[in-house]
Amino acid sequence: MNLEFLSPKTPLGHKIQCLTLTRNFFDKNKINADKDNLINNFLSFKDIPIQYMDQIHGKNLQSISSHSSKPIANTDALFSSSTNLALAVFSADCLPIALCKSDGSEFAVIHAGWKGLISGVVESSISCFTDSSNLCAWIGPSISKQNYEVGKDLYDDFMAKDKNSILNFSKKNSYKFLFDLQGEAERILKKYKIKVQTSDICTYNSSSLYSYRKEETENRIVTIIWREA
């Protein structure tokens, strides 16, 4: 895979654009993909200012009406109805999730690892829309189940929150499980009758993406969503 961009197969909403910028994009454009460099120097895409977050693996969401040059502090989801900015999420194994109304009037971006999923970042993001009908989502590239081994304590925490999470765990032994991040996010979204598309690409396996678990890198892919004027 040598693509510079990944995107949903069909548009998420009216005039909504959504892309994941890959390692190939940054390499071709000679952009250092270290997240601190991106925050300070990769400030726009096609002349659209990019709004970043200071991601903390939580469930905080901020509603944004205008662009700020500084990342939004202590935040793992952004929501907007404006046309003058792109909402962005960094990832290198965690889930980038784009969410919007099918009419394009409202849109959001979510950073969700296991901590975000269990703390309810997806649910809190859905609640910010004026209503949850006619929502569409795209789950971008993340680590796949086959490469994501977790402990029994994490399994127990998910079972305590929602026993249906068992659908996304496979037991290796008494202490270890394989966990499907994408599958769990999709399960949660579909509980709210949201139409979901997934990338089905593993950050750990793909040479075009970054994986913290594989490389312990500070480089990041960037997923952006915006509404055209």
C-alpha positions in Angstrom: 0.0 0.0 0.0 1.6 3.2 -1.2 -1.4 5.6 -0.8 -0.9 9.1 0.5 -4.5 9.2 1.8 -7.0 6.8 3.2 -10.7 7.7 3.2 -14.2 6.3 3.5 -15.5 4.5 0.4 -18.5 6.8 0.3 -18.9 10.4 1.7 -19.9 10.5 5.3 -22.2 13.5 4.8 -23.1 16.4 2.5 -20.0 18.4 1.7 -18.0 16.5 4.3 -14.5 15.5 3.5 -12.5 13.0 5.6 -8.9 11.7 5.1 -6.2 9.9 6.9 -2.8 11.3 5.9 -0.3 8.4 5.8 3.5 8.0 6.2 3.6 8.2 2.4 2.0 11.7 2.4 4.5 13.0 4.9 7.5 11.4 3.2 6.5 12.7 -0.3 6.1 16.2 1.1 9.2 16.0 3.2 7.3 16.7 6.4 8.6 15.4 9.7 5.7 13.4 11.1 6.7 13.8 14.8 3.5 15.0 16.5 5.2 18.0 18.1 6.5 19.1 14.7 3.1 18.6 13.1 1.5 20.8 15.8 4.0 23.5 15.2 4.5 23.4 11.5 1.8 21.4 9.7 -0.9 23.9 10.2 -3.2 23.6 7.2 -4.4 21.2 4.5 -5.5 22.7 1.2 -5.5 26.1 2.9 -7.9 24.8 5.6 -6.5 25.5 9.1 -6.1 22.3 11.2 -7.4 22.2 14.7 -5.4 19.7 16.9 -6.0 18.3 20.3 -3.7 17.6 23.3 -4.9 14.0 23.5 -4.9 12.3 26.9 -6.7 9.0 26.4 -9.8 10.3 28.1 -13.4 11.2 27.1 -13.4 15.0 27.2 -14.9 16.7 24.2 -14.7 20.3 23.1 -17.1 22.1 20.8 -15.2 24.3 18.4 -16.5 27.3 16.4 -13.2 28.9 15.3 -9.7 27.8 14.8 -7.0 28.1 17.6 -3.3 27.9 16.8 -2.8 25.9 20.0 -4.0 22.3 20.5 -7.2 22.1 22.6 -6.0 21.0 26.0 -6.9 17.7 27.7 -9.3 16.6 25.0 -9.9 13.4 23.0 -12.8 14.6 20.8 -13.7 17.7 18.9 -17.1 18.8 17.6 -18.0 21.6 15.2 -20.6 22.9 12.8 -18.2 25.4 11.2 -16.8 25.5 7.6 -13.6 27.3 8.3 -11.5 24.5 9.9 -10.6 20.9 9.9 -10.7 18.8 13.1 -7.7 16.5 13.5 -6.7 13.5 15.5 -3.3 11.9 15.8 -2.9 8.1 16.0 -0.3 5.4 15.8 -2.4 2.3 16.9 -5.4 3.9 18.6 -8.6 4.6 16.7 -9.2 7.7 14.7 -13.0 8.0 14.4 -14.8 10.6 12.2 -18.5 11.2 12.9 -21.0 13.5 11.2 -24.7 14.1 10.4 -25.6 12.9 6.9 -26.6 16.4 6.0 -23.1 17.7 6.9 -24.4 20.2 9.5 -22.4 18.8 12.4 -19.2 16.7 12.6 -16.7 15.4 15.0 -13.4 13.6 15.4 -12.5 11.2 18.1 -9.3 9.7 19.5 -10.1 6.3 21.1 -7.7 3.7 22.6 -9.0 1.2 25.1 -9.0 3.8 27.8 -11.2 6.1 25.7 -13.6 3.3 24.7 -14.1 2.2 28.3 -14.4 5.7 29.6 -17.1 6.5 27.1 -15.5 8.9 24.6 -17.7 7.6 21.8 -20.9 7.9 23.7 -20.0 11.4 24.9 -19.2 12.5 21.4 -22.6 11.2 20.1 -24.4 13.1 22.8 -23.0 16.4 21.5 -25.0 16.2 18.2 -28.4 17.8 18.2 -29.9 14.4 17.8 -28.3 11.0 17.1 -30.4 10.2 14.0 -28.8 10.0 10.6 -25.2 9.9 11.9 -22.4 8.3 9.9 -19.0 7.2 11.1 -15.7 6.2 9.7 -13.2 4.2 11.8 -9.8 4.8 10.5 -6.7 2.6 10.6 -5.6 1.1 13.9 -3.9 -1.9 15.4 -5.7 -5.1 14.5 -6.9 -7.7 16.9 -4.2 -10.2 15.9 -1.5 -7.7 17.0 -3.2 -6.4 20.2 -2.6 -8.5 23.2 -4.0 -7.3 26.5 -4.3 -8.5 30.1 -7.2 -10.1 32.0 -7.6 -6.9 34.0 -8.6 -5.0 30.9 -10.9 -7.8 29.8 -12.6 -7.7 33.3 -13.0 -3.9 33.1 -14.8 -4.1 29.7 -17.0 -7.0 31.0 -18.0 -4.9 34.0 -19.1 -2.0 31.7 -20.9 -4.1 29.0 -20.8 -7.8 28.8 -21.5 -7.6 25.0 -17.8 -6.5 24.7 -17.0 -10.2 24.9 -17.6 -10.3 21.2 -14.4 -8.5 20.6 -12.1 -10.5 22.8 -10.4 -13.8 22.1 -8.8 -15.7 25.0 -5.1 -16.8 24.5 -4.6 -18.2 28.1 -5.7 -17.5 31.6 -4.0 -14.1 31.6 -3.9 -12.8 28.0 -6.5 -11.9 25.4 -6.5 -10.5 21.9 -8.7 -7.4 21.7 -10.4 -5.9 18.6 -10.4 -2.1 19.0 -12.1 -1.5 15.7 -14.7 -4.1 16.4 -15.6 -2.7 19.8 -15.9 0.9 18.5 -18.1 -0.4 15.7 -20.3 -2.3 18.2 -20.8 0.8 20.3 -21.6 3.0 17.3 -24.1 0.5 15.9 -25.9 0.5 19.3 -26.9 4.0 18.4 -28.0 3.0 14.9 -25.0 4.8 13.3 -23.9 3.8 9.8 -20.3 2.7 10.1 -17.5 2.3 7.6 -14.1 0.9 8.6 -10.7 1.1 7.0 -9.8 -2.5 8.1 -6.1 -1.6 7.8 -3.7 -2.5 10.6 -1.2 0.1 11.7 1.1 -2.6 13.0 1.3 -4.5 9.7 1.3 -1.6 7.3 4.6 0.1 6.2 2.5 3.1 5.2 1.4 3.8 8.7 2.9 4.3 12.2 2.6 1.9 15.1 3.7 2.8 18.6 3.5 -0.8 19.8 5.8 -1.9 16.9 8.2 1.1 16.7 7.8 3.1 19.9 7.7 6.1 17.5 6.5 9.6 18.2 5.5 9.9 14.5 1.8 10.0 13.9 -0.7 9.7 11.1 -3.3 12.4 11.0 -7.0 12.0 10.4 -8.9 15.2 9.5 -12.6 16.0 8.8 -14.0 19.2 7.5 -17.1 20.6 5.7 -16.6 22.4 2.5 -18.1 25.9 2.2 
